[in-house]
Amino acid sequence: MFKDPKPNEIENWSCVLETSTEFEAEMAKNYLNSLKIPSNILSKRDSAYSLNVGDMARVYLYVPTEFEGKARQAIEQWQSDESGEEE
């Protein structure tokens, strides 16, 4: 019945993070902002059912295509710092 949600194809923008919480997307956006990387959040959260986890609550973080590589590296570093992993 339902297909897995996928990020929208937005011209000149790339999805660098898919999450199930707006909080995590906001934290990542703030981290990218501190690195001077512009970003925007697209939430597909179904507010009619008050869902905040799972496939009906996907949140996507987009950056301009020219910042994609730098943003992906920054997100990866941020996530490893958050989980306490050492390199």
Backbone hydrogen bonds, N-H to C=O, Kabsch-Sander energy under -0.5 kcal/mol:
donor,donor_aa,acceptor,acceptor_aa,energy
10,I,8,N,-0.9
11,E,9,E,-0.5
13,W,10,I,-2.2
14,S,63,V,-3.0
16,V,14,S,-0.5
16,V,61,L,-2.9
17,L,61,L,-1.1
19,T,59,V,-2.6
25,A,21,T,-1.5
26,E,22,E,-2.6
27,M,23,F,-2.3
28,A,24,E,-2.4
29,K,25,A,-2.5
30,N,26,E,-2.5
31,Y,27,M,-2.1
32,L,28,A,-2.7
33,N,29,K,-2.6
34,S,30,N,-1.9
35,L,31,Y,-0.8
35,L,32,L,-0.8
36,K,33,N,-1.7
37,I,32,L,-2.6
40,N,62,Y,-2.2
42,L,60,Y,-3.0
43,S,41,I,-0.5
44,K,58,R,-3.2
46,D,56,M,-2.0
47,S,45,R,-1.3
49,Y,46,D,-1.0
50,S,47,S,-0.6
51,L,46,D,-1.4
57,A,54,G,-1.6
58,R,55,D,-0.6
59,V,19,T,-2.9
60,Y,42,L,-3.1
61,L,17,L,-2.4
62,Y,40,N,-3.3
62,Y,60,Y,-0.5
63,V,14,S,-2.3
65,T,12,N,-2.2
67,F,64,P,-2.6
68,E,65,T,-1.5
71,A,67,F,-2.8
72,R,68,E,-2.9
73,Q,69,G,-2.1
74,A,70,K,-2.2
75,I,71,A,-2.8
76,E,72,R,-2.4
77,Q,73,Q,-2.3
78,W,74,A,-2.8
79,Q,75,I,-2.9
80,S,76,E,-2.1
81,D,77,Q,-2.4
82,E,78,W,-2.4
83,S,79,Q,-1.8
84,G,80,S,-0.6
84,G,81,D,-0.5
85,E,80,S,-1.8
